[in-house]
Amino acid sequence: MAATEPLTVLILAGGQGRRLGSRDKGLLPWCGRSLIDWVIDRLAPQANRVLISANRHLDDYRHRGLEVVSDPIPDLGPLGGLLAVLPRLSPEEGLLTVPCDTPRLPSDLAARLQCSPQVGIARDPHRIHWLIARYPPGTLRGLEAYLQRGGRSVHGFLATLPHRMVAFPDASAFVNLNRPQDLEDTPCPP
């Protein structure tokens, strides 16, 4: 049975894009549109609202009509995005995080990750996708304590929470376009 709490999607676009020559990944074109636009279109129908976590080109992201949050503490990586969104979540609201460079996410991602009272983490037949996770309401309360203890990895934080892996059979739905060759080699959707 799927959870019924309101769900917010946080698209993580705050990285430095090192593998792409420091270009902002979310704004890179792929198949005629920016990567972030593909992700927004995939996730908006699955959630009550969508937010973008970004640390540069903020006006370009705001142009999409969505709320943009920036890391309150530099150099936290994806955990900075989680920390930034914390004050914007109501006590009954769940959170789904996804990276901005995964334009082919499943159309049932949220529903499948919501079918447990635990944190749901996506995995395909080849790997676990630590950044593609649904956090039930209240789950993020321990984030600040984790950071104060020196924790800095999403994987490490998730290890402190009750969680389960949710299997998705199609690995191509989770392809990351984070290198120039990926943008060239990955076929456009039909």
C-alpha positions in Angstrom: 0.0 0.0 0.0 1.4 3.4 -1.0 1.9 6.2 1.6 -0.5 9.0 1.4 1.6 11.9 2.8 2.2 15.0 0.7 5.4 14.5 -1.2 8.0 17.1 -2.2 10.6 16.4 -4.8 14.1 18.0 -4.4 16.1 18.0 -7.6 19.8 18.1 -6.6 21.5 20.5 -9.0 24.0 22.1 -6.7 27.1 20.2 -7.7 30.3 21.5 -9.3 30.1 19.5 -12.5 33.8 18.5 -12.3 33.4 15.8 -15.0 31.9 18.3 -17.3 34.5 21.0 -17.1 32.7 22.7 -14.2 29.6 23.4 -16.3 26.3 23.4 -14.5 24.9 19.9 -15.2 21.2 20.7 -14.8 21.4 23.4 -17.5 23.3 21.3 -20.1 21.3 20.5 -23.3 20.3 17.0 -24.1 17.8 16.1 -26.8 16.8 19.7 -27.3 16.2 20.6 -23.7 18.1 21.2 -20.4 18.6 18.1 -18.3 16.7 19.7 -15.4 13.7 20.2 -17.6 13.6 16.5 -18.4 13.8 15.6 -14.7 11.1 18.2 -13.8 8.7 16.8 -16.4 9.3 13.2 -15.1 8.8 14.1 -11.4 6.2 16.9 -11.3 3.3 14.6 -11.9 4.5 12.3 -9.1 4.6 15.0 -6.3 2.8 17.8 -4.7 5.6 20.2 -5.4 9.1 20.3 -6.9 12.1 22.3 -5.5 15.5 22.7 -7.0 18.7 22.7 -4.9 21.3 24.9 -6.7 24.3 27.0 -5.8 24.9 28.9 -9.0 22.9 30.2 -12.0 20.0 30.6 -9.6 18.1 32.9 -11.9 18.3 30.3 -14.7 16.7 27.7 -12.3 14.1 30.2 -10.9 13.1 30.8 -14.5 11.4 27.4 -14.4 8.8 28.8 -11.9 10.0 26.5 -9.0 11.4 27.4 -5.6 15.2 27.2 -5.5 17.1 26.5 -2.3 20.9 26.9 -1.8 23.2 25.1 0.6 23.3 26.9 3.9 26.8 25.5 4.6 29.3 25.2 1.7 31.0 21.9 0.7 28.4 19.5 2.1 27.6 18.0 -1.3 24.0 16.6 -1.6 23.6 16.8 2.1 23.6 20.6 1.7 20.5 20.4 -0.4 18.8 18.2 2.2 19.8 20.7 5.0 18.4 23.6 2.9 15.1 22.0 2.3 14.5 20.9 6.0 12.8 24.2 7.1 10.5 24.1 4.1 9.0 20.7 4.9 5.9 20.3 7.0 5.9 17.6 9.7 3.6 15.4 7.6 5.5 15.9 4.3 7.8 13.3 2.7 10.8 14.1 0.5 12.0 12.5 -2.7 15.5 13.4 -3.8 16.8 12.9 -7.3 19.9 14.2 -9.1 19.5 16.6 -12.0 21.4 14.4 -14.5 18.9 11.5 -14.6 16.4 12.4 -17.3 14.8 9.0 -17.8 13.5 8.3 -14.3 10.6 5.9 -14.0 7.1 7.4 -14.2 6.2 5.3 -11.1 9.3 6.2 -9.1 7.6 8.1 -6.2 4.8 5.5 -5.9 7.2 2.6 -5.7 9.5 4.3 -3.2 6.5 5.4 -1.0 5.3 1.8 -0.4 7.1 1.5 2.9 7.3 3.4 6.2 11.1 3.3 5.9 13.4 5.3 3.6 13.1 3.8 0.1 16.3 3.8 -2.0 16.2 3.0 -5.7 18.4 0.2 -7.1 18.6 -1.3 -10.5 20.1 -4.7 -11.4 23.6 -3.1 -11.4 23.8 -0.5 -8.7 22.3 1.3 -5.8 21.3 4.9 -6.4 21.9 6.6 -3.0 20.7 10.0 -4.2 17.3 8.7 -5.5 15.6 8.2 -2.2 12.2 8.9 -0.6 12.4 10.1 3.0 9.2 9.6 5.0 7.9 12.5 7.2 10.2 13.3 10.1 13.1 11.1 8.8 15.4 14.0 8.2 15.3 15.2 11.9 18.7 13.5 12.5 20.5 15.2 9.7 21.9 18.1 11.7 23.2 15.8 14.4 24.8 13.6 11.7 26.6 16.7 10.3 27.7 17.9 13.8 29.3 14.5 14.3 31.3 15.1 11.1 29.2 13.0 8.7 29.4 14.1 5.1 28.0 11.4 2.9 24.5 10.6 1.8 25.3 6.9 2.1 26.6 7.4 5.6 23.5 9.3 6.6 21.2 6.7 5.1 23.0 4.1 7.2 21.7 5.8 10.3 18.1 5.5 9.2 15.8 2.5 8.8 15.8 1.9 5.0 15.1 -0.6 2.3 16.2 -1.0 -1.3 13.5 -0.8 -3.9 14.3 -2.8 -7.0 13.7 -1.3 -10.5 14.3 -3.8 -13.4 15.3 -1.2 -16.0 18.8 0.2 -15.4 18.4 2.6 -18.3 15.8 4.6 -16.3 18.6 5.6 -14.0 21.3 6.5 -16.4 23.4 9.5 -15.2 24.5 11.9 -17.9 27.5 13.4 -16.1 30.3 13.2 -18.7 30.4 14.8 -22.1 30.4 11.3 -23.7 27.2 10.4 -21.8 25.4 13.3 -23.3 26.5 12.3 -26.8 26.0 8.6 -26.5 22.6 8.4 -24.7 19.8 8.1 -27.2 16.9 10.5 -26.9 13.6 9.2 -25.6 11.0 8.2 -28.2 
